[in-house]
Amino acid sequence: MRRARIISEPISDYCRFEYDLTGPVNIAGGELVRWLPRRRASDIALHGNDFWIFDGTRGNFNHFAGDGSSAGPEPISDPRVVKLCADAFEAVWERATPHEEYKPV
C-alpha cells in the first residue's frame, strides 16, 4: 500500500503528530509513505478531495467538514474519475520524498 501526503510547511501540530506516528505505525505495517510540500505540487492537476483508489478500478473521496471532522466518504466507480485520481497520485508519488528522508519544517 502506498500513501502520499501533501502538506503545508511549516507543518501543523496535527501533521507533526501524523509524521511522528507514520514510522512506528504505517511503515512498520508495510506501508510506503511519501511527503510532498504543497508548494511543490502547484503544477500537478489535483482535485480538492482526499481519496483512496482500490485495485485501480474503484475508490472513495474523503470529505471533511470545516472543523476537520469527517463528512463521509463518496464512492468512486466512474473509470474516468478513477484514472484522473490515479494519474494525480502517480505524479505526486514521483515528486514526493520518502518518509525516511523527509525532514519536517
Accessible surface in RSA format (square Angstrom, percent):
REM  Atomic radii and reference values for relative SASA: ProtOr
REM  Chains: A
REM  Algorithm: Lee & Richards
REM  Probe-radius: 1.40
REM  Slices: 20
REM RES _ NUM      All-atoms   Total-Side   Main-Chain    Non-polar    All polar
REM                ABS   REL    ABS   REL    ABS   REL    ABS   REL    ABS   REL
RES MET A   1   133.73  69.3  80.26  53.1  53.48 127.3  63.33  53.8  70.40  93.3
RES ARG A   2    94.09  39.5  74.11  37.8  19.98  47.6  24.71  33.8  69.39  42.1
RES ARG A   3    57.22  24.0  54.18  27.6   3.04   7.2  15.17  20.7  42.05  25.5
RES ALA A   4    27.32  25.1   3.05   4.7  24.27  55.2   3.05   4.3  24.27  64.3
RES ARG A   5    34.89  14.6  30.93  15.8   3.97   9.4  17.60  24.1  17.29  10.5
RES ILE A   6    47.51  27.0  28.98  21.6  18.53  44.7  28.98  20.9  18.53  50.3
RES ILE A   7     6.23   3.5   4.95   3.7   1.28   3.1   6.23   4.5   0.00   0.0
RES SER A   8    60.39  51.0  54.09  72.2   6.30  14.5  39.78  84.7  20.61  28.9
RES GLU A   9    48.96  28.1  14.32  10.8  34.64  82.5  10.38  20.1  38.58  31.5
RES PRO A  10   109.44  79.8  96.73  88.2  12.71  46.2  96.73  79.9  12.71  79.0
RES ILE A  11    22.07  12.6   3.45   2.6  18.62  44.9   3.45   2.5  18.62  50.5
RES SER A  12    62.01  52.4  47.71  63.7  14.30  32.9  53.14 113.2   8.87  12.4
RES ASP A  13   133.62  93.6 122.43 121.9  11.19  26.5  39.34  92.6  94.28  94.0
RES TYR A  14   140.37  65.5 134.32  76.4   6.05  15.8 100.54  75.6  39.84  49.1
RES CYS A  15    23.23  17.6  23.23  25.9   0.00   0.0   0.01   0.0  23.21  25.0
RES ARG A  16   100.40  42.2 100.40  51.2   0.00   0.0  36.81  50.3  63.59  38.5
RES PHE A  17   111.17  55.6 106.81  66.2   4.35  11.3 111.17  67.4   0.00   0.0
RES GLU A  18    43.77  25.1  39.84  30.1   3.94   9.4  10.05  19.4  33.73  27.5
RES TYR A  19    35.32  16.5  33.95  19.3   1.36   3.5  19.55  14.7  15.77  19.4
RES ASP A  20    81.79  57.3  64.30  64.0  17.49  41.4  28.53  67.1  53.26  53.1
RES LEU A  21    74.24  41.3  74.24  53.1   0.00   0.0  74.24  52.1   0.00   0.0
RES THR A  22     0.08   0.1   0.06   0.1   0.02   0.0   0.02   0.0   0.06   0.1
RES GLY A  23    22.79  28.1   0.00   N/A  22.79  28.1  18.13  49.8   4.66  10.4
RES PRO A  24    93.15  67.9  67.00  61.1  26.15  95.1  75.76  62.6  17.39 108.1
RES VAL A  25    89.94  59.2  78.60  71.2  11.34  27.3  82.17  71.4   7.77  21.1
RES ASN A  26    22.23  15.3  17.85  17.3   4.38  10.5   4.05   9.7  18.18  17.6
RES ILE A  27    48.99  27.9  39.96  29.8   9.04  21.8  39.96  28.8   9.04  24.5
RES ALA A  28    80.32  73.8  36.81  56.8  43.51  99.0  49.19  69.3  31.13  82.5
RES GLY A  29    69.47  85.7   0.00   N/A  69.47  85.7  34.65  95.1  34.82  78.0
RES GLY A  30    56.04  69.1   0.00   N/A  56.04  69.1  37.03 101.6  19.01  42.6
RES GLU A  31    16.40   9.4  13.18  10.0   3.22   7.7   6.42  12.4   9.98   8.1
RES LEU A  32   105.37  58.7 104.68  74.9   0.70   1.7 105.37  74.0   0.00   0.0
RES VAL A  33     4.11   2.7   0.00   0.0   4.11   9.9   0.00   0.0   4.11  11.1
RES ARG A  34    60.40  25.4  60.40  30.8   0.00   0.0   1.47   2.0  58.93  35.7
RES TRP A  35     1.08   0.4   1.08   0.5   0.00   0.0   1.08   0.6   0.00   0.0
RES LEU A  36     0.02   0.0   0.02   0.0   0.00   0.0   0.02   0.0   0.00   0.0
RES PRO A  37     9.18   6.7   9.18   8.4   0.00   0.0   9.18   7.6   0.00   0.0
RES ARG A  38   129.80  54.5 127.04  64.8   2.76   6.6  59.69  81.6  70.11  42.5
RES ARG A  39   166.11  69.7 137.65  70.2  28.45  67.7  76.02 103.9  90.09  54.6
RES ARG A  40    99.42  41.7  90.62  46.2   8.80  21.0  40.82  55.8  58.60  35.5
RES ALA A  41     6.04   5.5   2.82   4.4   3.21   7.3   3.15   4.4   2.88   7.6
RES SER A  42   102.08  86.3  62.11  82.9  39.97  92.1  49.76 106.0  52.32  73.3
RES ASP A  43   114.81  80.4  76.67  76.3  38.14  90.2  49.10 115.6  65.71  65.5
RES ILE A  44    19.20  10.9   6.23   4.6  12.97  31.3  10.10   7.3   9.10  24.7
RES ALA A  45    84.08  77.3  61.92  95.6  22.16  50.4  74.46 104.9   9.62  25.5
RES LEU A  46    68.83  38.3  34.63  24.8  34.21  86.0  36.85  25.9  31.98  86.1
RES HIS A  47    52.30  28.6  27.13  18.9  25.17  64.4  36.35  37.5  15.95  18.6
RES GLY A  48    82.71 102.0   0.00   N/A  82.71 102.0  41.76 114.6  40.95  91.7
RES ASN A  49    55.04  38.0  45.70  44.2   9.34  22.5   4.17  10.0  50.87  49.2
RES ASP A  50    86.13  60.3  77.45  77.1   8.68  20.5  18.35  43.2  67.78  67.6
RES PHE A  51    47.32  23.7  23.84  14.8  23.48  61.1  23.84  14.5  23.48  67.2
RES TRP A  52    87.36  35.1  83.83  40.6   3.53   8.3  71.04  37.9  16.32  26.5
RES ILE A  53    48.45  27.6  20.00  14.9  28.45  68.6  20.00  14.4  28.45  77.2
RES PHE A  54    71.41  35.7  67.87  42.0   3.54   9.2  71.41  43.3   0.00   0.0
RES ASP A  55   124.29  87.1  84.03  83.6  40.26  95.2  35.87  84.4  88.42  88.2
RES GLY A  56    52.05  64.2   0.00   N/A  52.05  64.2  26.01  71.4  26.04  58.3
RES THR A  57    89.79  63.9  76.18  77.2  13.60  32.4  70.39  94.6  19.39  29.3
RES ARG A  58   126.08  52.9 126.08  64.3   0.00   0.0  44.19  60.4  81.89  49.6
RES GLY A  59     5.46   6.7   0.00   N/A   5.46   6.7   0.13   0.4   5.33  11.9
RES ASN A  60    41.05  28.3  41.05  39.7   0.00   0.0   0.76   1.8  40.29  38.9
RES PHE A  61    25.93  13.0  25.93  16.1   0.00   0.0  25.93  15.7   0.00   0.0
RES ASN A  62    34.19  23.6  31.77  30.7   2.42   5.8   9.22  22.2  24.97  24.1
RES HIS A  63    53.88  29.4  51.08  35.5   2.79   7.2  37.85  39.0  16.03  18.7
RES PHE A  64   113.81  56.9  83.00  51.4  30.80  80.2  83.00  50.3  30.80  88.2
RES ALA A  65    44.63  41.0  30.42  46.9  14.21  32.3  39.02  54.9   5.62  14.9
RES GLY A  66    92.65 114.3   0.00   N/A  92.65 114.3  47.12 129.3  45.53 102.0
RES ASP A  67   122.40  85.7  78.38  78.0  44.02 104.1  50.77 119.5  71.63  71.4
RES GLY A  68    50.92  62.8   0.00   N/A  50.92  62.8  32.00  87.8  18.92  42.4
RES SER A  69    57.80  48.8  46.61  62.2  11.19  25.8  46.26  98.5  11.54  16.2
RES SER A  70    86.77  73.3  57.05  76.1  29.72  68.5  40.09  85.4  46.68  65.4
RES ALA A  71    65.32  60.1  25.90  40.0  39.42  89.7  37.73  53.1  27.59  73.1
RES GLY A  72    23.39  28.8   0.00   N/A  23.39  28.8  21.49  59.0   1.90   4.3
RES PRO A  73    93.98  68.5  72.78  66.3  21.20  77.1  73.27  60.5  20.70 128.7
RES GLU A  74    80.39  46.2  78.97  59.7   1.42   3.4  26.01  50.3  54.38  44.4
RES PRO A  75   110.07  80.2  93.92  85.6  16.16  58.7  94.00  77.6  16.07  99.9
RES ILE A  76     7.59   4.3   2.32   1.7   5.27  12.7   5.86   4.2   1.73   4.7
RES SER A  77    87.56  74.0  73.14  97.6  14.42  33.2  36.52  77.8  51.03  71.5
RES ASP A  78    47.91  33.6  40.16  40.0   7.74  18.3  28.10  66.1  19.81  19.8
RES PRO A  79   105.34  76.8  96.57  88.0   8.77  31.9 100.68  83.1   4.66  29.0
RES ARG A  80   187.74  78.8 177.09  90.3  10.65  25.4  84.79 115.9 102.95  62.4
RES VAL A  81    47.40  31.2  46.64  42.2   0.77   1.8  47.40  41.2   0.00   0.0
RES VAL A  82     4.82   3.2   4.82   4.4   0.00   0.0   4.82   4.2   0.00   0.0
RES LYS A  83   126.93  61.9 123.24  75.6   3.69   8.8  99.91  89.9  27.02  28.8
RES LEU A  84    92.95  51.8  88.10  63.0   4.85  12.2  91.47  64.2   1.48   4.0
RES CYS A  85     0.00   0.0   0.00   0.0   0.00   0.0   0.00   0.0   0.00   0.0
RES ALA A  86    33.05  30.4  30.21  46.6   2.84   6.4  32.93  46.4   0.12   0.3
RES ASP A  87    72.60  50.9  65.17  64.9   7.42  17.6  28.15  66.3  44.44  44.3
RES ALA A  88     5.56   5.1   1.04   1.6   4.52  10.3   5.00   7.0   0.56   1.5
RES PHE A  89    37.83  18.9  35.38  21.9   2.45   6.4  37.83  22.9   0.00   0.0
RES GLU A  90    70.73  40.6  70.73  53.5   0.00   0.0  38.59  74.6  32.15  26.2
RES ALA A  91    39.64  36.4  29.36  45.3  10.28  23.4  36.06  50.8   3.58   9.5
RES VAL A  92     3.99   2.6   3.99   3.6   0.00   0.0   3.99   3.5   0.00   0.0
RES TRP A  93    22.52   9.0  22.52  10.9   0.00   0.0  12.51   6.7  10.01  16.2
RES GLU A  94   142.73  81.9 111.87  84.6  30.86  73.5  40.06  77.5 102.67  83.8
RES ARG A  95    83.90  35.2  70.16  35.8  13.74  32.7  21.30  29.1  62.60  37.9
RES ALA A  96     7.73   7.1   0.03   0.0   7.70  17.5   0.03   0.0   7.70  20.4
RES THR A  97    34.03  24.2  32.08  32.5   1.95   4.6  15.44  20.7  18.59  28.1
RES PRO A  98    37.57  27.4  37.57  34.2   0.00   0.0  37.57  31.0   0.00   0.0
RES HIS A  99    18.37  10.0  17.54  12.2   0.83   2.1   6.81   7.0  11.56  13.5
RES GLU A 100   110.65  63.5  87.38  66.1  23.28  55.4  67.53 130.6  43.13  35.2
RES GLU A 101   115.97  66.6  97.47  73.7  18.49  44.0  37.98  73.5  77.99  63.7
RES TYR A 102    13.17   6.1  11.90   6.8   1.27   3.3  13.17   9.9   0.00   0.0
RES LYS A 103   141.97  69.3 131.77  80.9  10.20  24.3 103.60  93.2  38.37  40.9
RES PRO A 104    28.26  20.6   8.42   7.7  19.84  72.1   8.42   7.0  19.84 123.3
RES VAL A 105   101.33  66.7  80.74  73.1  20.58  49.6  99.93  86.8   1.39   3.8
END  Absolute sums over single chains surface
CHAIN  1 A     6773.1       5167.2       1605.9       3921.7       2851.4
END  Absolute sums over all chains
TOTAL          6773.1       5167.2       1605.9       3921.7       2851.4
